[in-house]
Amino acid sequence: MQQIAPYSQSFSTVNKRTRILPHMTDWPSGATSGEYDLAQICERGHIITAFADTQPGLRASRCSKCGSVVIEKCPDCQAPLRGAFYGTYSVQMLTEAPKYCHQCGAAYPWRAEQLRMAEELAAEAQYDLDEKEQGQLRDSLVEISTDTAATQLAGARIKRLLNKVSEPLKAAIYKYAVDVSSEIGKKILTGE
């Protein structure tokens, strides 16, 4: 479970990402309206804290879930990882790790690992799929994780190609696809 700053008890929840502060006196020390706090995220994508600047006691050097190194800057351009956003009357929470750097566009380490895993899963299907289908599976596993015009096509392709893949690889690919999917992608794959 993600650590949440101690003052969060005074929030009322509007939705998963936005919480309203009842009194402006509840702002954490150092928080400024219209700015992001600093996030700490481990190299595997577990959010350590979205309040690294305003609540330094929540900082960590290693992830308590997997033991990976914790980062707070983009490894490519050194831009700080965006944490909680302080709006005029609300705090936008960081509920999932971003996939790409907001400044340089590079994939964060956890996203790069997901992309590598998509490659490996598609390669494992070599006995069930031809080269073209392996490429379609790999590309669809990448595309299903983003909300774009191609997300629906990616979901349809994954479902079609999974019918050709033998167990237990079929189960592994399906679980991976659902785990990395965007909300739209999850709905396509699970039929919800």
C-alpha positions as CSV (number, residue, x, y, z in Angstrom):
1,M,0.0,0.0,0.0
2,Q,1.3,3.4,-0.9
3,Q,2.4,5.6,2.0
4,I,0.3,8.7,2.2
5,A,1.4,11.9,4.0
6,P,0.0,12.2,7.6
7,Y,-2.2,15.2,6.8
8,S,-4.1,13.1,4.3
9,Q,-6.7,12.1,7.0
10,S,-8.2,15.6,6.6
11,F,-8.9,15.1,2.9
12,S,-12.3,14.2,1.5
13,T,-12.1,11.9,-1.6
14,V,-13.6,13.2,-4.8
15,N,-12.2,10.4,-7.0
16,K,-9.1,8.2,-7.1
17,R,-6.8,11.0,-8.1
18,T,-8.3,14.2,-6.5
19,R,-8.8,14.9,-2.8
20,I,-10.2,18.2,-1.5
21,L,-8.7,20.0,1.4
22,P,-11.3,21.3,3.9
23,H,-9.0,24.1,5.1
24,M,-6.1,25.8,3.4
25,T,-4.3,25.5,6.7
26,D,-3.9,21.8,6.0
27,W,-1.4,22.4,3.2
28,P,1.9,20.7,4.0
29,S,4.9,22.9,4.7
30,G,6.5,24.0,1.4
31,A,3.5,23.2,-0.8
32,T,2.6,25.9,-3.3
33,S,-0.5,26.0,-5.4
34,G,0.1,25.2,-9.0
35,E,3.3,23.1,-8.4
36,Y,4.2,19.5,-8.3
37,D,5.8,17.8,-5.3
38,L,8.7,15.4,-5.9
39,A,7.9,11.7,-6.3
40,Q,10.1,8.8,-5.4
41,I,9.5,5.6,-7.5
42,C,11.5,2.4,-7.5
43,E,13.1,1.1,-10.7
44,R,10.3,-1.4,-10.9
45,G,7.5,1.2,-10.8
46,H,6.4,1.0,-7.1
47,I,5.5,4.5,-5.8
48,I,7.4,5.2,-2.6
49,T,6.0,8.7,-2.0
50,A,4.4,11.5,-4.0
51,F,5.5,14.0,-1.3
52,A,9.3,13.7,-1.2
53,D,9.9,17.5,-0.9
54,T,7.1,18.4,1.5
55,Q,7.3,15.2,3.6
56,P,11.0,14.2,3.6
57,G,10.4,11.6,6.3
58,L,8.6,9.5,3.7
59,R,11.8,9.2,1.5
60,A,13.6,5.9,1.0
61,S,16.6,4.7,-0.8
62,R,15.3,1.2,-1.5
63,C,11.8,-0.1,-2.2
64,S,10.1,-2.0,0.7
65,K,8.2,-4.1,-1.8
66,C,10.9,-5.4,-4.1
67,G,14.3,-4.0,-2.8
68,S,15.0,-2.0,-6.0
69,V,16.8,1.3,-6.0
70,V,14.5,4.3,-5.7
71,I,14.8,7.2,-8.1
72,E,13.5,10.8,-8.1
73,K,14.8,12.0,-11.4
74,C,14.6,10.8,-15.0
75,P,17.8,8.8,-15.7
76,D,18.1,10.4,-19.1
77,C,17.6,14.1,-18.6
78,Q,17.6,14.4,-14.8
79,A,14.1,16.1,-14.7
80,P,12.4,15.5,-11.3
81,L,9.7,12.9,-11.1
82,R,6.4,14.6,-10.7
83,G,4.6,13.8,-7.5
84,A,1.4,15.2,-6.0
85,F,0.1,18.3,-7.8
86,Y,-1.2,21.1,-5.5
87,G,-4.1,22.8,-7.2
88,T,-5.9,25.8,-5.7
89,Y,-8.3,23.8,-3.6
90,S,-7.2,20.2,-4.2
91,V,-4.3,17.8,-4.3
92,Q,-4.0,15.6,-7.4
93,M,-2.6,12.4,-6.1
94,L,0.0,10.2,-8.0
95,T,-1.9,6.9,-8.2
96,E,0.3,5.1,-10.8
97,A,3.8,5.5,-12.0
98,P,4.2,7.5,-15.2
99,K,5.5,5.6,-18.2
100,Y,7.5,8.3,-19.9
101,C,9.4,11.4,-18.8
102,H,7.4,14.6,-19.1
103,Q,10.4,16.5,-20.3
104,C,12.5,14.3,-22.6
105,G,9.9,11.5,-23.4
106,A,12.3,8.7,-22.5
107,A,10.8,5.5,-21.0
108,Y,11.3,5.3,-17.3
109,P,13.1,2.1,-16.1
110,W,9.9,0.3,-15.1
111,R,8.4,1.1,-18.6
112,A,11.6,-0.1,-20.3
113,E,11.3,-3.3,-18.4
114,Q,7.7,-3.7,-19.5
115,L,8.8,-3.2,-23.1
116,R,11.5,-5.7,-22.8
117,M,9.0,-8.2,-21.3
118,A,6.7,-7.7,-24.3
119,E,9.6,-8.6,-26.6
120,E,10.4,-11.7,-24.6
121,L,6.8,-12.9,-24.4
122,A,6.3,-12.5,-28.1
123,A,9.6,-14.4,-28.8
124,E,8.4,-17.2,-26.5
125,A,5.4,-17.7,-28.8
126,Q,7.7,-18.7,-31.7
127,Y,6.3,-22.2,-31.8
128,D,2.7,-21.1,-32.0
129,L,2.9,-17.9,-34.1
130,D,4.7,-17.0,-37.3
131,E,7.1,-14.0,-37.4
132,K,4.5,-11.6,-38.5
133,E,2.1,-12.6,-35.8
134,Q,4.9,-12.4,-33.2
135,G,5.6,-8.8,-34.3
136,Q,1.9,-8.0,-34.1
137,L,1.7,-9.5,-30.6
138,R,4.8,-7.6,-29.4
139,D,3.5,-4.3,-30.8
140,S,0.0,-4.9,-29.4
141,L,1.4,-5.7,-25.9
142,V,3.2,-2.3,-26.0
143,E,0.2,-0.4,-27.5
144,I,-2.4,-1.9,-25.0
145,S,-0.8,0.0,-22.2
146,T,-1.5,3.5,-23.6
147,D,-4.8,5.2,-24.4
148,T,-4.5,5.9,-28.1
149,A,-6.6,5.3,-31.2
150,A,-4.7,1.9,-31.6
151,T,-5.6,0.6,-28.2
152,Q,-8.8,-1.1,-29.3
153,L,-7.0,-2.7,-32.3
154,A,-4.2,-3.9,-29.9
155,G,-6.8,-5.5,-27.6
156,A,-8.5,-7.3,-30.5
157,R,-5.2,-8.6,-31.9
158,I,-4.1,-9.9,-28.5
159,K,-7.3,-11.8,-28.0
160,R,-7.1,-13.2,-31.5
161,L,-3.5,-14.2,-31.2
162,L,-3.9,-15.7,-27.8
163,N,-6.3,-18.3,-29.3
164,K,-3.3,-19.6,-31.2
165,V,-0.9,-19.8,-28.3
166,S,-0.6,-22.9,-26.1
167,E,-0.9,-23.0,-22.3
168,P,0.8,-21.9,-20.0
169,L,2.3,-19.2,-22.2
170,K,-1.3,-18.1,-23.1
171,A,-2.0,-17.5,-19.4
172,A,1.3,-15.6,-18.9
173,I,0.7,-13.3,-21.9
174,Y,-2.9,-12.6,-20.9
175,K,-1.9,-11.8,-17.3
176,Y,0.9,-9.5,-18.5
177,A,-1.4,-7.7,-21.0
178,V,-4.1,-7.1,-18.3
179,D,-1.5,-6.0,-15.8
180,V,0.1,-3.3,-18.1
181,S,-3.1,-2.3,-19.8
182,S,-4.6,1.1,-19.7
183,E,-8.2,1.3,-18.4
184,I,-9.6,1.0,-21.9
185,G,-7.2,-1.9,-22.7
186,K,-8.4,-3.7,-19.6
187,K,-12.0,-3.4,-20.6
188,I,-11.3,-4.8,-24.0
189,L,-9.3,-7.7,-22.8
190,T,-11.6,-8.7,-19.9
191,G,-14.9,-7.9,-21.6
192,E,-16.1,-5.6,-18.8
